[in-house]
Amino acid sequence: MNAPVDVSFFARAAKPLNSYRKFWAARFGTAPFLPMSRAEMDKLGWDSCDIIVVTGDAYVDHPSFGMSVIGRMLEAQGFRVGIIAQPDWQSADPFRVLGKPNLFFGVTAGNMDSMINRYTADRKIRSDDAYTPGDVGGKRPDRAAIVYSQRCREAYKDVPIILGGIEGSLRRIAHYDYWSDKVRRSVVVDAKCDLLLYGNAERAIVEIAHRLAAREPVEQITDVRGTAFIRRSGDESSQGWFEIDSTSIDTPGRVEAHVNPYLMISDQAREQGATCAKEDEAAATAARAEAQGSAAVNPLIKPLNFVPNPALQGKIKVPPRERSVIRLPSYEAVKSDPVLYAHANRVLHLETNPGNARALVQAHGDGVTARDVWINPPPIPLSTAEMDMVFDLPYARSPHPAYADEQGGHDGATKIPAWEMIRFSVNIMRGCFGGCTFCSITEHEGRIIQSRSEESIIREVEDIRDKVKGFTGVISDLGGPTANMYRIGCKTPEIEAACRKPSCVFPGICQNLNTSHDPLIKIYRRARALKGIKKILIGSGLRYDLAVKSPEYVKELVQHHVGGYLKIAPEHTEQGPLSKMMKPGIGSYDKFKQMFEKFSEEVGKKQFLIPYFIAAHPGTSDEDMMNLALWLKRNGFRADQVQTFYPSPMATATAMYHSNRNPLRKITRDSEAVDIVRGEKRRRLHKAFLRYHDPNNWPLLREALKTMGRADLIGNGKQHLIPTFQPMTDGAYQSARRKNSTPVSAKPTGKPLGAAPAGARGPALGKAAVPSKGRILTQHTGLPPRVTGGKPVGASKPRKGAR
């Protein structure tokens, strides 16, 4: 069966990945693993590498790991690619281990930003690293993209450095850095790389590799989409561009009218004093009909004809978008002025649609040190055929043999948790049009969904079944950034290419969005019908406001693909923070919960929703958190997995955090101020409201409730949030995942509590954990402990303060 033909406007806008003539080194064939040592190179018959990829992650040859996707894609183009994984950055010697690359160094900090990987939201150092063998922390430096680039330059100063990965992608312009609490320069300047590739970089890296192989100087490669680089003033390559001052972007007028992201096209036109073309056409048709009718009665009445004013013809011109560049406020300006920072962030997010985005430029430095960071428009999304090509590459689907333990496997002391998580999962799409302001997916992958074909997905499921060691018949996920956006997009390619809304589902689902889940339902049914597949689980986060548009999908999901519990993310219950997050109201959650419970009951399954919430998000008041805590108590939730807002680089919510302004609207000196949760005490308070049931939080909550004038919530009744008494505690926190947060009082059932059926993703419920009528039990409120092979529940009491 042939893959479905892409209908996207973008599929026709770029050179296909498989259309390049292969590099001469293709004669060496495919490597079982990309080499990490000279011995492996010798075995392959290589005298050198054409390209060396330096990464902050352990090398796992799997399509969920960026270095593997880029390495295998370049290998498919005929290049010899080596991997230097988690090198010791104290000197340049480990960067010389594979010799000098013939074409370039490809540098990435890894699948995660190195600072987020290393530090918690409270800026405390993490002791673990899921992308390192043995889950050991400290195997990569802070700001790894900069450090690795500098060491590569030190190792071989004349070799071009191409920087990529999410760390570079989110730092492509001057950005607020949470860890130093200041605005930092573009990573292009700090890393001194020749080119930065942002977003999913297959298309850009393939073009750049072939152009460098053709001996084109790297400084002349300035026209590739999805790249950023440094231009000096007077550079000839900058000639012929129309420069637009970014301050005009938010000024209604002829050149660039401000676009309200929440309005439909006709509403936007009316807001700007204009009208929608379709409405104009309809009105004109009606006017002509009326005029013709009137003329038949009175031949003296004739319609007016308007002609353009010849004095204005040729004087008002809009520069072509493909040759337009928007000048953002300089690094020095945004560093010293948070309002200008918020403005620059807003403009960047308005220029993210590959169909209409323009280039951006931002000055760094003054005088002789002045240079411009030039950011080309975003990359053209991959077609379905190209997505299939990326995921059908010959991945070994396991960590490199260098990480094997004493038994020669990867399940012992050298286990890599990130690989274990996705070992039996399948990525079916990329991108997200949700636009959540705290999330960086849109800034990196874009909001246009790129989907694989059904055949490619089924092939990968069969490969996991037949080739991956340890497979038990359970696929842990068929998903992506969002579980249920597969093949969902704009109804017409023209609207998709012209739209500038940051979200297709906020404040409501766009009328131009196709919300059909039929292709996804078909894949679910076909995949679980494969021989040897016991169960298909969905582990990716679900966009429930989109799912309720397809009751058939919700039924399919709930009755066949939930292993005990399903995670969803309402994030909050109050409209204030939700509007700053661009998330739907809690009513959407209630509607989905009703459907979830109904379809679970139809098949006699006891399944539970796991809602996630964010504390201390911009726009959240203390009263908002108090109301969320009251909602949690009314609904019987005891939240264990609590997120505190983490200001990641370039996110819209991070711009709110830094500037106290709302970049979702026009930025002025007098524009809307946003309530920002700063300081350790207030952040702890917001987190404490989410964990209102933890006695260690009660003193802080009592003080806050009295200050807020809500002492009526302190008492020992069911209507109170926290009690008046204070038990003896040692201040320690014990996760509800390791110890039940709700004691089980019923008699044992004769088998270990929580024994799960084969293939279940979450713990099954024993009789002792049956909830009382009207109460919802989740992982937060009393699912039985996981079966670990230890003593049965109740055999011994846990040590005080045990973790």
Secondary structure, DSSP 8 states (H G I E B T S, - for coil): --------GGGGSS--GGGS---GGGGG---SS--SSHHHHHHHT-SS-SEEEEESS--EESTTSHHHHHHHHHHHTT--EEEEES--TTSSGGGGTT---SSEEEEE--SS-HHHHHB-TTS-B-S--TTSGGG-S-SS-TTHHHHHHHHHHHH-TTS-EEEEHHHHHTTSSSEEETTTTEEE--HHHHHT-SEEE-SS-HHHHHHHHHHHHTT--GGG----TTEEEEE-TT-GGGTT-EEEEGGGTTS-SSS-----TTS-HHHHHHHTT---HHHHHHHHHHHHHHHHHHHHH-TT---------TTTTTT-----GGGEEEE---HHHHHH-HHHHHHHHHHHHHT--TTT--EEEEEE-SGGG-EEEEE--------HHHHHHHHTS----EE-GGG--TTSSSSSTT--HHHHHHTTEEE-EE------TT--HHHHH-SS-EE--HHHHHHHHHHHHHHSTT--SEE-EEESSSTT-TT--BSSHHHHHH---S-SSSSS--TTB----HHHHHHHHHHHTSTT--EE---S-B-HHHHTT-HHHHHHHHHHS-SSEEEEEEE-SSHHHHHHHT---HHHHHHHHHHHHHHHHHTT---EEEEEEEES-TT--HHHHHHHHHHHHHTT----SEEE----TT-HHHHHHHHSB-TTS---TTS-B-----SHHHHHHHHHHHTTT-GGGHHHHHHHHHHTT-GGGBSSSTT-SB-S------S----TTTS-SS---S---SS-TT---TT-SS----GGG---TT----TTTT------SS--TTSS---TT--
